[in-house]
Amino acid sequence: MDKKYEIIIYWSSEDNAYLAEVPELPGCMADGKSYHEALSNAEKIIEDWLETAVKLGRPIPQPKGRLLYA
């Protein structure tokens, strides 16, 4: 399964953590105390999101690569 989804990582002062969003997978988001932890957590949550979609018979979006907006 292709897992080349865009991940947007940014600092959230409100959460006091880095947040990592995966725009192509609705609701797919992770956080971490460091940039690298947020990225690692996002990679794990992408796998969980895809596994859950397969189990529920939901469509899986194809990665589009770089978005034209963010």
PQR file with spaces between the fields and no chain letter, atoms N, CA, C, O and H, PARSE charges and radii, in Angstrom:
ATOM       1  N    MET     1       0.844   -1.179    0.000 -0.4000 1.5000
ATOM       2  CA   MET     1       0.000    0.000    0.000 -0.0000 2.0000
ATOM       3  C    MET     1       0.896    1.252    0.000  0.5500 1.7000
ATOM       4  O    MET     1       1.826    1.357    0.800 -0.5500 1.4000
ATOM       5  N    ASP     2       0.610    2.173   -0.886 -0.4000 1.5000
ATOM       6  CA   ASP     2       1.403    3.396   -1.011 -0.0000 2.0000
ATOM       7  C    ASP     2       1.087    4.327    0.159  0.5500 1.7000
ATOM       8  O    ASP     2      -0.077    4.641    0.410 -0.5500 1.4000
ATOM       9  H    ASP     2      -0.146    2.088   -1.535  0.4000 1.0000
ATOM      10  N    LYS     3       2.116    4.765    0.866 -0.4000 1.5000
ATOM      11  CA   LYS     3       1.908    5.604    2.053 -0.0000 2.0000
ATOM      12  C    LYS     3       2.584    6.957    1.900  0.5500 1.7000
ATOM      13  O    LYS     3       3.049    7.530    2.885 -0.5500 1.4000
ATOM      14  H    LYS     3       3.061    4.511    0.662  0.4000 1.0000
ATOM      15  N    LYS     4       2.644    7.471    0.688 -0.4000 1.5000
ATOM      16  CA   LYS     4       3.344    8.722    0.431 -0.0000 2.0000
ATOM      17  C    LYS     4       2.404    9.921    0.557  0.5500 1.7000
ATOM      18  O    LYS     4       2.254   10.708   -0.377 -0.5500 1.4000
ATOM      19  H    LYS     4       2.265    7.005   -0.112  0.4000 1.0000
ATOM      20  N    TYR     5       1.783   10.044    1.709 -0.4000 1.5000
ATOM      21  CA   TYR     5       0.857   11.138    1.963 -0.0000 2.0000
ATOM      22  C    TYR     5       1.602   12.346    2.524  0.5500 1.7000
ATOM      23  O    TYR     5       2.564   12.206    3.279 -0.5500 1.4000
ATOM      24  H    TYR     5       1.904    9.404    2.468  0.4000 1.0000
ATOM      25  N    GLU     6       1.146   13.516    2.144 -0.4000 1.5000
ATOM      26  CA   GLU     6       1.746   14.741    2.657 -0.0000 2.0000
ATOM      27  C    GLU     6       1.431   14.868    4.154  0.5500 1.7000
ATOM      28  O    GLU     6       0.318   14.580    4.593 -0.5500 1.4000
ATOM      29  H    GLU     6       0.365   13.630    1.530  0.4000 1.0000
ATOM      30  N    ILE     7       2.420   15.300    4.916 -0.4000 1.5000
ATOM      31  CA   ILE     7       2.257   15.555    6.350 -0.0000 2.0000
ATOM      32  C    ILE     7       2.655   16.997    6.599  0.5500 1.7000
ATOM      33  O    ILE     7       3.756   17.418    6.246 -0.5500 1.4000
ATOM      34  H    ILE     7       3.325   15.534    4.560  0.4000 1.0000
ATOM      35  N    ILE     8       1.756   17.748    7.208 -0.4000 1.5000
ATOM      36  CA   ILE     8       2.035   19.137    7.552 -0.0000 2.0000
ATOM      37  C    ILE     8       2.280   19.193    9.059  0.5500 1.7000
ATOM      38  O    ILE     8       1.426   18.793    9.850 -0.5500 1.4000
ATOM      39  H    ILE     8       0.862   17.406    7.495  0.4000 1.0000
ATOM      40  N    ILE     9       3.450   19.692    9.447 -0.4000 1.5000
ATOM      41  CA   ILE     9       3.824   19.745   10.863 -0.0000 2.0000
ATOM      42  C    ILE     9       4.014   21.204   11.273  0.5500 1.7000
ATOM      43  O    ILE     9       4.673   21.978   10.579 -0.5500 1.4000
ATOM      44  H    ILE     9       4.144   20.017    8.805  0.4000 1.0000
ATOM      45  N    TYR    10       3.428   21.558   12.406 -0.4000 1.5000
ATOM      46  CA   TYR    10       3.560   22.933   12.910 -0.0000 2.0000
ATOM      47  C    TYR    10       3.486   22.929   14.436  0.5500 1.7000
ATOM      48  O    TYR    10       2.971   21.993   15.049 -0.5500 1.4000
ATOM      49  H    TYR    10       2.893   20.929   12.970  0.4000 1.0000
ATOM      50  N    TRP    11       4.011   23.993   15.029 -0.4000 1.5000
ATOM      51  CA   TRP    11       3.986   24.151   16.474 -0.0000 2.0000
ATOM      52  C    TRP    11       2.658   24.753   16.901  0.5500 1.7000
ATOM      53  O    TRP    11       2.184   25.708   16.286 -0.5500 1.4000
ATOM      54  H    TRP    11       4.429   24.753   14.531  0.4000 1.0000
ATOM      55  N    SER    12       2.055   24.207   17.946 -0.4000 1.5000
ATOM      56  CA   SER    12       0.824   24.735   18.512 -0.0000 2.0000
ATOM      57  C    SER    12       1.106   25.206   19.935  0.5500 1.7000
ATOM      58  O    SER    12       1.342   24.397   20.833 -0.5500 1.4000
ATOM      59  H    SER    12       2.440   23.431   18.446  0.4000 1.0000
ATOM      60  N    SER    13       1.080   26.521   20.127 -0.4000 1.5000
ATOM      61  CA   SER    13       1.286   27.072   21.473 -0.0000 2.0000
ATOM      62  C    SER    13       0.153   26.655   22.399  0.5500 1.7000
ATOM      63  O    SER    13       0.366   26.416   23.588 -0.5500 1.4000
ATOM      64  H    SER    13       0.889   27.178   19.397  0.4000 1.0000
ATOM      65  N    GLU    14      -1.044   26.568   21.850 -0.4000 1.5000
ATOM      66  CA   GLU    14      -2.212   26.180   22.638 -0.0000 2.0000
ATOM      67  C    GLU    14      -2.050   24.770   23.213  0.5500 1.7000
ATOM      68  O    GLU    14      -2.406   24.516   24.364 -0.5500 1.4000
ATOM      69  H    GLU    14      -1.217   26.762   20.884  0.4000 1.0000
ATOM      70  N    ASP    15      -1.513   23.863   22.404 -0.4000 1.5000
ATOM      71  CA   ASP    15      -1.323   22.474   22.836 -0.0000 2.0000
ATOM      72  C    ASP    15       0.058   22.220   23.419  0.5500 1.7000
ATOM      73  O    ASP    15       0.312   21.167   24.003 -0.5500 1.4000
ATOM      74  H    ASP    15      -1.224   24.069   21.469  0.4000 1.0000
ATOM      75  N    ASN    16       0.958   23.204   23.255 -0.4000 1.5000
ATOM      76  CA   ASN    16       2.338   23.080   23.704 -0.0000 2.0000
ATOM      77  C    ASN    16       2.988   21.822   23.122  0.5500 1.7000
ATOM      78  O    ASN    16       3.674   21.069   23.814 -0.5500 1.4000
ATOM      79  H    ASN    16       0.751   24.060   22.781  0.4000 1.0000
ATOM      80  N    ALA    17       2.741   21.625   21.815 -0.4000 1.5000
ATOM      81  CA   ALA    17       3.258   20.440   21.127 -0.0000 2.0000
ATOM      82  C    ALA    17       3.294   20.708   19.626  0.5500 1.7000
ATOM      83  O    ALA    17       2.667   21.645   19.132 -0.5500 1.4000
ATOM      84  H    ALA    17       2.184   22.237   21.253  0.4000 1.0000
ATOM      85  N    TYR    18       4.036   19.873   18.917 -0.4000 1.5000
ATOM      86  CA   TYR    18       3.999   19.900   17.465 -0.0000 2.0000
ATOM      87  C    TYR    18       2.797   19.077   17.018  0.5500 1.7000
ATOM      88  O    TYR    18       2.542   17.999   17.554 -0.5500 1.4000
ATOM      89  H    TYR    18       4.545   19.112   19.318  0.4000 1.0000
ATOM      90  N    LEU    19       2.073   19.580   16.052 -0.4000 1.5000
ATOM      91  CA   LEU    19       0.939   18.860   15.485 -0.0000 2.0000
ATOM      92  C    LEU    19       1.282   18.450   14.062  0.5500 1.7000
ATOM      93  O    LEU    19       1.904   19.209   13.318 -0.5500 1.4000
ATOM      94  H    LEU    19       2.280   20.456   15.617  0.4000 1.0000
ATOM      95  N    ALA    20       0.874   17.258   13.695 -0.4000 1.5000
ATOM      96  CA   ALA    20       1.120   16.735   12.355 -0.0000 2.0000
ATOM      97  C    ALA    20      -0.217   16.337   11.741  0.5500 1.7000
ATOM      98  O    ALA    20      -0.900   15.445   12.245 -0.5500 1.4000
ATOM      99  H    ALA    20       0.368   16.642   14.299  0.4000 1.0000
ATOM     100  N    GLU    21      -0.587   17.006   10.648 -0.4000 1.5000
ATOM     101  CA   GLU    21      -1.850   16.731    9.966 -0.0000 2.0000
ATOM     102  C    GLU    21      -1.576   16.039    8.633  0.5500 1.7000
ATOM     103  O    GLU    21      -0.582   16.321    7.963 -0.5500 1.4000
ATOM     104  H    GLU    21      -0.033   17.730   10.239  0.4000 1.0000
ATOM     105  N    VAL    22      -2.470   15.135    8.264 -0.4000 1.5000
ATOM     106  CA   VAL    22      -2.397   14.443    6.980 -0.0000 2.0000
ATOM     107  C    VAL    22      -3.659   14.845    6.212  0.5500 1.7000
ATOM     108  O    VAL    22      -4.691   14.184    6.328 -0.5500 1.4000
ATOM     109  H    VAL    22      -3.278   14.906    8.808  0.4000 1.0000
ATOM     110  N    PRO    23      -3.581   15.924    5.428 -0.5600 1.5000
ATOM     111  CA   PRO    23      -4.771   16.495    4.803  0.2800 2.0000
ATOM     112  C    PRO    23      -5.563   15.547    3.909  0.5500 1.7000
ATOM     113  O    PRO    23      -6.779   15.693    3.789 -0.5500 1.4000
ATOM     114  N    GLU    24      -4.905   14.587    3.286 -0.4000 1.5000
ATOM     115  CA   GLU    24      -5.602   13.685    2.362 -0.0000 2.0000
ATOM     116  C    GLU    24      -6.383   12.572    3.062  0.5500 1.7000
ATOM     117  O    GLU    24      -7.191   11.888    2.434 -0.5500 1.4000
ATOM     118  H    GLU    24      -3.917   14.469    3.384  0.4000 1.0000
ATOM     119  N    LEU    25      -6.140   12.392    4.365 -0.4000 1.5000
ATOM     120  CA   LEU    25      -6.837   11.363    5.135 -0.0000 2.0000
ATOM     121  C    LEU    25      -7.659   12.061    6.222  0.5500 1.7000
ATOM     122  O    LEU    25      -7.109   12.452    7.251 -0.5500 1.4000
ATOM     123  H    LEU    25      -5.483   12.948    4.875  0.4000 1.0000
ATOM     124  N    PRO    26      -8.950   12.218    6.010 -0.5600 1.5000
ATOM     125  CA   PRO    26      -9.795   12.966    6.960  0.2800 2.0000
ATOM     126  C    PRO    26      -9.635   12.497    8.402  0.5500 1.7000
ATOM     127  O    PRO    26      -9.742   11.307    8.702 -0.5500 1.4000
ATOM     128  N    GLY    27      -9.378   13.456    9.287 -0.4000 1.5000
ATOM     129  CA   GLY    27      -9.252   13.159   10.707 -0.0000 2.0000
ATOM     130  C    GLY    27      -7.914   12.577   11.113  0.5500 1.7000
ATOM     131  O    GLY    27      -7.715   12.270   12.288 -0.5500 1.4000
ATOM     132  H    GLY    27      -9.292   14.423    9.044  0.4000 1.0000
ATOM     133  N    CYS    28      -6.998   12.417   10.187 -0.4000 1.5000
ATOM     134  CA   CYS    28      -5.701   11.808   10.483 -0.0000 2.0000
ATOM     135  C    CYS    28      -4.744   12.889   10.984  0.5500 1.7000
ATOM     136  O    CYS    28      -4.314   13.761   10.230 -0.5500 1.4000
ATOM     137  H    CYS    28      -7.160   12.667    9.232  0.4000 1.0000
ATOM     138  N    MET    29      -4.423   12.806   12.278 -0.4000 1.5000
ATOM     139  CA   MET    29      -3.602   13.831   12.917 -0.0000 2.0000
ATOM     140  C    MET    29      -2.862   13.207   14.092  0.5500 1.7000
ATOM     141  O    MET    29      -3.359   12.277   14.727 -0.5500 1.4000
ATOM     142  H    MET    29      -4.772   12.097   12.891  0.4000 1.0000
ATOM     143  N    ALA    30      -1.669   13.725   14.374 -0.4000 1.5000
ATOM     144  CA   ALA    30      -0.873   13.241   15.507 -0.0000 2.0000
ATOM     145  C    ALA    30      -0.174   14.430   16.144  0.5500 1.7000
ATOM     146  O    ALA    30      -0.189   15.541   15.613 -0.5500 1.4000
ATOM     147  H    ALA    30      -1.266   14.480   13.858  0.4000 1.0000
ATOM     148  N    ASP    31       0.436   14.176   17.287 -0.4000 1.5000
ATOM     149  CA   ASP    31       1.198   15.241   17.939 -0.0000 2.0000
ATOM     150  C    ASP    31       2.465   14.662   18.529  0.5500 1.7000
ATOM     151  O    ASP    31       2.671   13.449   18.521 -0.5500 1.4000
ATOM     152  H    ASP    31       0.449   13.274   17.718  0.4000 1.0000
ATOM     153  N    GLY    32       3.316   15.542   19.043 -0.4000 1.5000
ATOM     154  CA   GLY    32       4.553   15.102   19.671 -0.0000 2.0000
ATOM     155  C    GLY    32       5.254   16.254   20.357  0.5500 1.7000
ATOM     156  O    GLY    32       5.026   17.417   20.023 -0.5500 1.4000
ATOM     157  H    GLY    32       3.148   16.528   19.049  0.4000 1.0000
ATOM     158  N    LYS    33       6.110   15.932   21.317 -0.4000 1.5000
ATOM     159  CA   LYS    33       6.867   16.963   22.041 -0.0000 2.0000
ATOM     160  C    LYS    33       7.953   17.575   21.164  0.5500 1.7000
ATOM     161  O    LYS    33       8.392   18.699   21.409 -0.5500 1.4000
ATOM     162  H    LYS    33       6.295   14.988   21.589  0.4000 1.0000
ATOM     163  N    SER    34       8.392   16.834   20.135 -0.4000 1.5000
ATOM     164  CA   SER    34       9.395   17.344   19.197 -0.0000 2.0000
ATOM     165  C    SER    34       8.857   17.161   17.785  0.5500 1.7000
ATOM     166  O    SER    34       7.893   16.429   17.560 -0.5500 1.4000
ATOM     167  H    SER    34       8.035   15.921   19.936  0.4000 1.0000
ATOM     168  N    TYR    35       9.501   17.843   16.838 -0.4000 1.5000
ATOM     169  CA   TYR    35       9.141   17.719   15.433 -0.0000 2.0000
ATOM     170  C    TYR    35       9.240   16.259   14.999  0.5500 1.7000
ATOM     171  O    TYR    35       8.338   15.735   14.345 -0.5500 1.4000
ATOM     172  H    TYR    35      10.284   18.437   17.021  0.4000 1.0000
ATOM     173  N    HIS    36      10.326   15.618   15.362 -0.4000 1.5000
ATOM     174  CA   HIS    36      10.563   14.229   14.946 -0.0000 2.0000
ATOM     175  C    HIS    36       9.574   13.263   15.595  0.5500 1.7000
ATOM     176  O    HIS    36       9.161   12.287   14.970 -0.5500 1.4000
ATOM     177  H    HIS    36      11.059   16.043   15.893  0.4000 1.0000
ATOM     178  N    GLU    37       9.197   13.528   16.834 -0.4000 1.5000
ATOM     179  CA   GLU    37       8.204   12.680   17.495 -0.0000 2.0000
ATOM     180  C    GLU    37       6.853   12.828   16.807  0.5500 1.7000
ATOM     181  O    GLU    37       6.149   11.838   16.605 -0.5500 1.4000
ATOM     182  H    GLU    37       9.533   14.322   17.342  0.4000 1.0000
ATOM     183  N    ALA    38       6.484   14.058   16.446 -0.4000 1.5000
ATOM     184  CA   ALA    38       5.221   14.278   15.735 -0.0000 2.0000
ATOM     185  C    ALA    38       5.222   13.559   14.392  0.5500 1.7000
ATOM     186  O    ALA    38       4.218   12.960   14.009 -0.5500 1.4000
ATOM     187  H    ALA    38       7.055   14.862   16.610  0.4000 1.0000
ATOM     188  N    LEU    39       6.344   13.615   13.674 -0.4000 1.5000
ATOM     189  CA   LEU    39       6.458   12.932   12.388 -0.0000 2.0000
ATOM     190  C    LEU    39       6.339   11.421   12.566  0.5500 1.7000
ATOM     191  O    LEU    39       5.613   10.764   11.820 -0.5500 1.4000
ATOM     192  H    LEU    39       7.160   14.101   13.986  0.4000 1.0000
ATOM     193  N    SER    40       7.041   10.870   13.542 -0.4000 1.5000
ATOM     194  CA   SER    40       6.990    9.431   13.799 -0.0000 2.0000
ATOM     195  C    SER    40       5.567    9.001   14.160  0.5500 1.7000
ATOM     196  O    SER    40       5.074    7.985   13.668 -0.5500 1.4000
ATOM     197  H    SER    40       7.631   11.404   14.148  0.4000 1.0000
ATOM     198  N    ASN    41       4.913    9.782   15.023 -0.4000 1.5000
ATOM     199  CA   ASN    41       3.542    9.458   15.409 -0.0000 2.0000
ATOM     200  C    ASN    41       2.593    9.547   14.219  0.5500 1.7000
ATOM     201  O    ASN    41       1.667    8.745   14.103 -0.5500 1.4000
ATOM     202  H    ASN    41       5.314   10.606   15.422  0.4000 1.0000
ATOM     203  N    ALA    42       2.818   10.521   13.332 -0.4000 1.5000
ATOM     204  CA   ALA    42       1.983   10.659   12.139 -0.0000 2.0000
ATOM     205  C    ALA    42       2.148    9.447   11.227  0.5500 1.7000
ATOM     206  O    ALA    42       1.167    8.955   10.668 -0.5500 1.4000
ATOM     207  H    ALA    42       3.571   11.173   13.427  0.4000 1.0000
ATOM     208  N    GLU    43       3.365    8.967   11.075 -0.4000 1.5000
ATOM     209  CA   GLU    43       3.599    7.792   10.232 -0.0000 2.0000
ATOM     210  C    GLU    43       2.854    6.575   10.789  0.5500 1.7000
ATOM     211  O    GLU    43       2.305    5.777   10.029 -0.5500 1.4000
ATOM     212  H    GLU    43       4.161    9.367   11.530  0.4000 1.0000
ATOM     213  N    LYS    44       2.840    6.439   12.112 -0.4000 1.5000
ATOM     214  CA   LYS    44       2.118    5.327   12.737 -0.0000 2.0000
ATOM     215  C    LYS    44       0.613    5.474   12.551  0.5500 1.7000
ATOM     216  O    LYS    44      -0.082    4.500   12.260 -0.5500 1.4000
ATOM     217  H    LYS    44       3.287    7.087   12.729  0.4000 1.0000
ATOM     218  N    ILE    45       0.114    6.694   12.719 -0.4000 1.5000
ATOM     219  CA   ILE    45      -1.329    6.912   12.637 -0.0000 2.0000
ATOM     220  C    ILE    45      -1.818    6.762   11.194  0.5500 1.7000
ATOM     221  O    ILE    45      -2.965    6.380   10.966 -0.5500 1.4000
ATOM     222  H    ILE    45       0.678    7.485   12.955  0.4000 1.0000
ATOM     223  N    ILE    46      -0.957    7.059   10.224 -0.4000 1.5000
ATOM     224  CA   ILE    46      -1.330    6.819    8.819 -0.0000 2.0000
ATOM     225  C    ILE    46      -1.577    5.326    8.615  0.5500 1.7000
ATOM     226  O    ILE    46      -2.569    4.938    7.998 -0.5500 1.4000
ATOM     227  H    ILE    46      -0.024    7.369   10.409  0.4000 1.0000
ATOM     228  N    GLU    47      -0.680    4.491    9.131 -0.4000 1.5000
ATOM     229  CA   GLU    47      -0.868    3.037    9.017 -0.0000 2.0000
ATOM     230  C    GLU    47      -2.165    2.598    9.683  0.5500 1.7000
ATOM     231  O    GLU    47      -2.917    1.802    9.119 -0.5500 1.4000
ATOM     232  H    GLU    47       0.126    4.806    9.632  0.4000 1.0000
ATOM     233  N    ASP    48      -2.432    3.117   10.891 -0.4000 1.5000
ATOM     234  CA   ASP    48      -3.671    2.769   11.595 -0.0000 2.0000
ATOM     235  C    ASP    48      -4.893    3.217   10.800  0.5500 1.7000
ATOM     236  O    ASP    48      -5.871    2.478   10.696 -0.5500 1.4000
ATOM     237  H    ASP    48      -1.822    3.763   11.349  0.4000 1.0000
ATOM     238  N    TRP    49      -4.842    4.429   10.238 -0.4000 1.5000
ATOM     239  CA   TRP    49      -5.957    4.971    9.461 -0.0000 2.0000
ATOM     240  C    TRP    49      -6.239    4.066    8.276  0.5500 1.7000
ATOM     241  O    TRP    49      -7.391    3.718    8.014 -0.5500 1.4000
ATOM     242  H    TRP    49      -4.047    5.030   10.323  0.4000 1.0000
ATOM     243  N    LEU    50      -5.176    3.678    7.552 -0.4000 1.5000
ATOM     244  CA   LEU    50      -5.337    2.829    6.369 -0.0000 2.0000
ATOM     245  C    LEU    50      -5.868    1.438    6.738  0.5500 1.7000
ATOM     246  O    LEU    50      -6.746    0.910    6.056 -0.5500 1.4000
ATOM     247  H    LEU    50      -4.241    3.960    7.765  0.4000 1.0000
ATOM     248  N    GLU    51      -5.342    0.850    7.808 -0.4000 1.5000
ATOM     249  CA   GLU    51      -5.818   -0.468    8.257 -0.0000 2.0000
ATOM     250  C    GLU    51      -7.292   -0.426    8.629  0.5500 1.7000
ATOM     251  O    GLU    51      -8.050   -1.336    8.293 -0.5500 1.4000
ATOM     252  H    GLU    51      -4.630    1.280    8.362  0.4000 1.0000
ATOM     253  N    THR    52      -7.696    0.632    9.322 -0.4000 1.5000
ATOM     254  CA   THR    52      -9.101    0.775    9.722 -0.0000 2.0000
ATOM     255  C    THR    52     -10.000    0.941    8.507  0.5500 1.7000
ATOM     256  O    THR    52     -11.076    0.347    8.440 -0.5500 1.4000
ATOM     257  H    THR    52      -7.080    1.372    9.595  0.4000 1.0000
ATOM     258  N    ALA    53      -9.560    1.749    7.544 -0.4000 1.5000
ATOM     259  CA   ALA    53     -10.349    1.943    6.326 -0.0000 2.0000
ATOM     260  C    ALA    53     -10.548    0.624    5.584  0.5500 1.7000
ATOM     261  O    ALA    53     -11.642    0.344    5.094 -0.5500 1.4000
ATOM     262  H    ALA    53      -8.685    2.232    7.598  0.4000 1.0000
ATOM     263  N    VAL    54      -9.492   -0.187    5.500 -0.4000 1.5000
ATOM     264  CA   VAL    54      -9.592   -1.493    4.832 -0.0000 2.0000
ATOM     265  C    VAL    54     -10.585   -2.381    5.571  0.5500 1.7000
ATOM     266  O    VAL    54     -11.445   -2.998    4.944 -0.5500 1.4000
ATOM     267  H    VAL    54      -8.603    0.039    5.898  0.4000 1.0000
ATOM     268  N    LYS    55     -10.476   -2.453    6.903 -0.4000 1.5000
ATOM     269  CA   LYS    55     -11.377   -3.300    7.704 -0.0000 2.0000
ATOM     270  C    LYS    55     -12.833   -2.888    7.552  0.5500 1.7000
ATOM     271  O    LYS    55     -13.725   -3.736    7.545 -0.5500 1.4000
ATOM     272  H    LYS    55      -9.776   -1.952    7.412  0.4000 1.0000
ATOM     273  N    LEU    56     -13.076   -1.571    7.428 -0.4000 1.5000
ATOM     274  CA   LEU    56     -14.449   -1.066    7.320 -0.0000 2.0000
ATOM     275  C    LEU    56     -14.937   -0.992    5.880  0.5500 1.7000
ATOM     276  O    LEU    56     -16.083   -0.616    5.632 -0.5500 1.4000
ATOM     277  H    LEU    56     -12.351   -0.882    7.433  0.4000 1.0000
ATOM     278  N    GLY    57     -14.082   -1.346    4.934 -0.4000 1.5000
ATOM     279  CA   GLY    57     -14.461   -1.312    3.530 -0.0000 2.0000
ATOM     280  C    GLY    57     -14.610    0.099    2.970  0.5500 1.7000
ATOM     281  O    GLY    57     -15.353    0.320    2.013 -0.5500 1.4000
ATOM     282  H    GLY    57     -13.151   -1.651    5.135  0.4000 1.0000
ATOM     283  N    ARG    58     -13.912    1.037    3.561 -0.4000 1.5000
ATOM     284  CA   ARG    58     -13.980    2.425    3.098 -0.0000 2.0000
ATOM     285  C    ARG    58     -12.932    2.681    2.020  0.5500 1.7000
ATOM     286  O    ARG    58     -11.889    2.027    1.989 -0.5500 1.4000
ATOM     287  H    ARG    58     -13.308    0.858    4.337  0.4000 1.0000
ATOM     288  N    PRO    59     -13.217    3.638    1.133 -0.5600 1.5000
ATOM     289  CA   PRO    59     -12.238    3.946    0.083  0.2800 2.0000
ATOM     290  C    PRO    59     -10.983    4.584    0.677  0.5500 1.7000
ATOM     291  O    PRO    59     -11.043    5.316    1.666 -0.5500 1.4000
ATOM     292  N    ILE    60      -9.862    4.290    0.055 -0.4000 1.5000
ATOM     293  CA   ILE    60      -8.581    4.850    0.495 -0.0000 2.0000
ATOM     294  C    ILE    60      -8.101    5.823   -0.587  0.5500 1.7000
ATOM     295  O    ILE    60      -7.855    5.420   -1.724 -0.5500 1.4000
ATOM     296  H    ILE    60      -9.813    3.695   -0.748  0.4000 1.0000
ATOM     297  N    PRO    61      -7.969    7.096   -0.230 -0.5600 1.5000
ATOM     298  CA   PRO    61      -7.505    8.072   -1.215  0.2800 2.0000
ATOM     299  C    PRO    61      -6.086    7.765   -1.681  0.5500 1.7000
ATOM     300  O    PRO    61      -5.236    7.360   -0.888 -0.5500 1.4000
ATOM     301  N    GLN    62      -5.840    7.960   -2.967 -0.4000 1.5000
ATOM     302  CA   GLN    62      -4.492    7.814   -3.501 -0.0000 2.0000
ATOM     303  C    GLN    62      -3.689    9.054   -3.127  0.5500 1.7000
ATOM     304  O    GLN    62      -4.206   10.168   -3.217 -0.5500 1.4000
ATOM     305  H    GLN    62      -6.530    8.289   -3.611  0.4000 1.0000
ATOM     306  N    PRO    63      -2.440    8.886   -2.711 -0.5600 1.5000
ATOM     307  CA   PRO    63      -1.619   10.054   -2.390  0.2800 2.0000
ATOM     308  C    PRO    63      -1.465   10.947   -3.618  0.5500 1.7000
ATOM     309  O    PRO    63      -1.192   10.467   -4.718 -0.5500 1.4000
ATOM     310  N    LYS    64      -1.642   12.238   -3.417 -0.4000 1.5000
ATOM     311  CA   LYS    64      -1.521   13.182   -4.519 -0.0000 2.0000
ATOM     312  C    LYS    64      -0.165   13.857   -4.537  0.5500 1.7000
ATOM     313  O    LYS    64       0.172   14.576   -5.478 -0.5500 1.4000
ATOM     314  H    LYS    64      -1.864   12.629   -2.524  0.4000 1.0000
ATOM     315  N    GLY    65       0.610   13.620   -3.489 -0.4000 1.5000
ATOM     316  CA   GLY    65       1.903   14.291   -3.406 -0.0000 2.0000
ATOM     317  C    GLY    65       1.717   15.713   -2.910  0.5500 1.7000
ATOM     318  O    GLY    65       0.803   16.002   -2.138 -0.5500 1.4000
ATOM     319  H    GLY    65       0.336   13.036   -2.725  0.4000 1.0000
ATOM     320  N    ARG    66       2.569   16.567   -3.350 -0.4000 1.5000
ATOM     321  CA   ARG    66       2.566   17.946   -2.872 -0.0000 2.0000
ATOM     322  C    ARG    66       1.264   18.647   -3.239  0.5500 1.7000
ATOM     323  O    ARG    66       0.836   18.622   -4.392 -0.5500 1.4000
ATOM     324  H    ARG    66       3.312   16.332   -3.977  0.4000 1.0000
ATOM     325  N    LEU    67       0.645   19.270   -2.247 -0.4000 1.5000
ATOM     326  CA   LEU    67      -0.571   20.026   -2.466 -0.0000 2.0000
ATOM     327  C    LEU    67      -0.220   21.411   -3.004  0.5500 1.7000
ATOM     328  O    LEU    67       0.880   21.909   -2.761 -0.5500 1.4000
ATOM     329  H    LEU    67       0.993   19.291   -1.310  0.4000 1.0000
ATOM     330  N    LEU    68      -1.123   22.020   -3.714 -0.4000 1.5000
ATOM     331  CA   LEU    68      -0.902   23.352   -4.248 -0.0000 2.0000
ATOM     332  C    LEU    68      -1.214   24.439   -3.234  0.5500 1.7000
ATOM     333  O    LEU    68      -0.976   25.621   -3.484 -0.5500 1.4000
ATOM     334  H    LEU    68      -2.016   21.615   -3.911  0.4000 1.0000
ATOM     335  N    TYR    69      -1.746   24.035   -2.090 -0.4000 1.5000
ATOM     336  CA   TYR    69      -2.093   24.975   -1.030 -0.0000 2.0000
ATOM     337  C    TYR    69      -1.816   24.326    0.314  0.5500 1.7000
ATOM     338  O    TYR    69      -1.712   23.103    0.413 -0.5500 1.4000
ATOM     339  H    TYR    69      -1.939   23.075   -1.887  0.4000 1.0000
ATOM     340  N    ALA    70      -1.703   25.121    1.314 -0.4000 1.5000
ATOM     341  CA   ALA    70      -1.548   24.577    2.673 -0.0000 2.0000
ATOM     342  C    ALA    70      -2.001   25.609    3.668  0.5500 1.7000
ATOM     343  O    ALA    70      -1.958   25.365    4.873 -0.5500 1.4000
ATOM     344  H    ALA    70      -1.788   26.114    1.234  0.4000 1.0000
